[in-house]
Amino acid sequence: MNILISQREDLLGHAKFLHSALESSWYYWLTPLGHKLLPAPNILEFHPYYDDWDCLILTGGPDSMNRNRVENTLFAETVKRGKPVIGICHGAHAINDLTRGEFAYLDGHHDCNHEIIYEDTGERE
């Protein structure tokens, strides 16, 4: 499966250059399962994978104007094509915002394990 995946955006180095970055664990977790990751750059005018992805993952990390513009566009295009979207942390908040959901602030949600409940079976992990 080709997975289009969003990237965080950070200012790095002494000159504070803007970088799009993807945490390495995404590769370690998904590529052994046969998935191909297609990192989406945080440049709205540059989308090399528009015709070649099966799923969109909106990753965690900080907000940025460029990232939000790209993720909003990719989300709309993915939904329009009837493809699945997964949101992790920031990505889940982005999906909630884009679908006009409601927010509730929780303490202790960072760097912890979250329970997963499979909707079709009710199974819990």
N, C-alpha and C positions, 0 to 999 in steps of 0.2 A: 504494500500500500504506500502510495506517495502522500506524505503528510506535510502540508504547508504549515510552518510554525513561526509564530511571531518572535521578535527579539526585543530584549530590553534595550534602552538607550542610555548611555553613560558618558560623562565628560571625564576623560582620562589623561594622565600625564601632566607634566609641568605646564604645558601650553593649553591644557584642557580641550583636547581634540574630541569631537563627538564620535562615539563608536556605537554601532549596533552589535549586540553580543548575545550569544546563546549559551546557556550553561551546558557544560560538557556531559553532565549526567543524562541529558535527553538522548544523546547518541548511545551511551552505554546501556540505556534502558530499552530503547526502541529498535535500534539496528540489528541486534541479535535475533529479534523476532521477525526479521525480514522486511522491516519498514525502511523506506528511504525518506530522510528528512530534507525538506526544502526550506531553508531559512529565508524568511521574508525580510528584505531590507526595509529600514524605516524611511524610505523615499517613495512618496506616493506615485511618482511618475515612472517608477522602475518595478515592473512585476513580471519577471521572466517565467513564472510558473502558472499563470492564469489558466492555461489549458491542460495542465498536467498534475492535478492533485485530487485526492480522494477524501480528505478530511482536513479540517483546520484546527490547530491548537493555538489558543491565545494563552501565552505563558505568564508567569509571575514577574514581579519586578516593579520598578518605579514608573510612575506616570510621566509622559512627555507629550508635547503637542504633536510632534512628528509621529510618534508611535501610535497615539490615539487616532490620528487621521488615517494611517495605514490600516490599523485594526478595524476601524469602523467600515472602511471600504471593503476589506477582505471579508468581514462578517456579512455585510449586505450581499456581496457576490456569492458567498458560500451558501447562504440561506436561499437566495434566488435559484441556485442550481440544485437545491434539495440535498446538499451534502451535510454530514454531521460536523458540529462544532463542539470543542471541548475547551473549557476555561479553567485555568489553574490560578488561584489567588487573584492577582490583578485581572487576569483574563475572565474569571468568574464575575468579578465586579463589573467589568466592561460589558459582558453579555447581559447582566442584570440591568445596567444602565440603558443599553441599546434596546432592550425589550420593555423598558419602562417599569421595571420591577421596583421593589422597595428594599431599603438597606436597614440593617440592624448592626450596630457596632458590638463586637465581642472582644473581651480580653483573653489573652492566652492562646490565640490561634496561630501564632507565628512559631516556626520551628517545632512543630508537634505532629503527631500522627492524627489523621482524620479518618473516621469510620466511613466506609463506602457501602452503600446499600444499592443493590441491583434492582432496578424498578420492575423488571419483568419477572424475577423470581423471589424477590424479598430477601435474598441471601445477603449476609453481612460479612464484611472483612474488617 
